[in-house]
């Protein structure tokens, strides 16, 4: 962005030394360094935030693209033997144990339908 070489920095340092004086020069240099560090940290955090937002948007786009694939839904329907309802995406182990204890032999724990379990 700013192309400042060695001689430009030497020139700025000499002018600052003449204007400020040798007593206050170390304090001013320290303060300038702290401000420069704060600005770099701020710019770095803004870049990281932007990168995270872009990655999140890309992930959303990929997930929406994969969710719209009808072949996946057909594959899930074919494997399970019946279409999934909105609330039946996955049963937790506690729910499947309750179903088995209640006598529900739908095969949720094994992934097999009733016909497959009897064979």
C-alpha positions as CSV (number, residue, x, y, z in Angstrom):
1,X,0.0,0.0,0.0
2,X,2.6,2.6,1.1
3,X,5.9,2.0,-0.4
4,X,8.2,3.4,2.2
5,X,11.9,2.4,2.0
6,X,14.8,2.6,4.4
7,X,15.9,6.1,3.4
8,X,12.4,7.5,3.8
9,X,12.2,6.1,7.3
10,X,15.6,7.6,8.2
11,X,14.5,11.0,6.8
12,X,11.3,10.9,8.9
13,X,13.3,9.9,12.0
14,X,15.7,12.8,11.6
15,X,12.9,15.3,11.1
16,X,11.0,13.9,14.1
17,X,14.2,14.1,16.2
18,X,14.8,17.7,15.3
19,X,11.1,18.7,15.9
20,X,10.4,16.7,19.1
21,X,13.9,16.6,20.7
22,X,15.9,13.7,22.0
23,X,14.2,13.6,25.4
24,X,10.6,13.0,24.2
25,X,11.6,10.9,21.1
26,X,11.5,7.4,22.9
27,X,8.1,8.1,24.4
28,X,6.7,9.2,21.1
29,X,8.2,6.2,19.3
30,X,6.7,3.8,21.9
31,X,3.3,5.5,21.6
32,X,3.4,5.3,17.8
33,X,4.4,1.6,18.0
34,X,1.5,0.9,20.3
35,X,-1.0,2.6,18.0
36,X,0.4,0.8,15.0
37,X,0.0,-2.5,16.8
38,X,-3.6,-1.8,17.7
39,X,-4.4,-0.8,14.1
40,X,-2.8,-4.0,12.8
41,X,-4.7,-6.1,15.3
42,X,-8.0,-4.4,14.3
43,X,-7.4,-5.0,10.6
44,X,-6.5,-8.6,11.3
45,X,-9.7,-9.2,13.3
46,X,-11.8,-7.6,10.6
47,X,-10.2,-9.8,7.9
48,X,-10.9,-12.9,10.1
49,X,-14.5,-11.9,10.5
50,X,-14.9,-11.4,6.8
51,X,-13.3,-14.8,6.1
52,X,-15.6,-16.5,8.6
53,X,-18.7,-14.9,7.1
54,X,-17.6,-15.9,3.6
55,X,-17.0,-19.5,4.7
56,X,-20.4,-19.6,6.4
57,X,-22.1,-18.4,3.3
58,X,-20.3,-20.9,1.1
59,X,-21.3,-23.7,3.6
60,X,-24.9,-22.6,3.5
61,X,-24.9,-22.6,-0.3
62,X,-23.4,-26.1,-0.4
63,X,-25.9,-27.4,2.2
64,X,-28.9,-25.9,0.3
65,X,-27.6,-27.5,-2.9
66,X,-27.3,-30.9,-1.3
67,X,-30.6,-30.6,0.4
68,X,-32.3,-30.0,-2.9
69,X,-31.0,-33.2,-4.5
70,X,-34.0,-35.5,-4.9
71,X,-31.8,-38.6,-5.4
72,X,-30.7,-38.4,-1.7
73,X,-34.3,-38.4,-0.6
74,X,-35.1,-41.3,-2.8
75,X,-32.1,-43.2,-1.5
76,X,-33.2,-42.7,2.1
77,X,-36.8,-43.7,1.2
78,X,-35.5,-46.9,-0.5
79,X,-33.2,-47.9,2.4
80,X,-35.8,-47.3,5.1
81,X,-38.7,-48.7,3.2
82,X,-40.9,-45.7,4.0
83,X,-40.6,-42.0,3.6
84,X,-39.2,-40.1,6.6
85,X,-41.4,-37.6,8.3
86,X,-40.1,-34.3,9.5
87,X,-39.7,-35.4,13.1
88,X,-38.1,-38.8,12.4
89,X,-34.7,-37.8,11.1
90,X,-32.9,-39.8,13.8
91,X,-34.0,-41.5,16.9
92,X,-31.8,-41.2,19.9
93,X,-30.8,-44.4,21.7
94,X,-33.2,-43.7,24.6
95,X,-36.1,-43.3,22.2
96,X,-35.4,-46.6,20.4
97,X,-35.1,-48.4,23.7
98,X,-38.5,-47.0,24.7
99,X,-40.0,-48.2,21.4
100,X,-38.6,-51.6,21.9
101,X,-39.8,-51.8,25.5
102,X,-43.3,-50.7,24.3
103,X,-43.3,-53.5,21.8
104,X,-42.8,-51.3,18.7
105,X,-40.9,-53.7,16.5
106,X,-40.3,-51.2,13.6
107,X,-36.6,-51.9,13.5
108,X,-35.5,-48.4,14.2
109,X,-32.5,-49.6,16.2
110,X,-31.2,-51.9,13.4
111,X,-32.4,-49.9,10.4
112,X,-34.3,-52.8,9.0
113,X,-38.0,-52.9,8.2
114,X,-40.3,-55.5,9.8
115,X,-40.1,-57.7,6.7
116,X,-36.3,-57.7,6.8
117,X,-36.2,-58.6,10.5
118,X,-38.4,-61.7,10.0
119,X,-36.2,-63.2,7.3
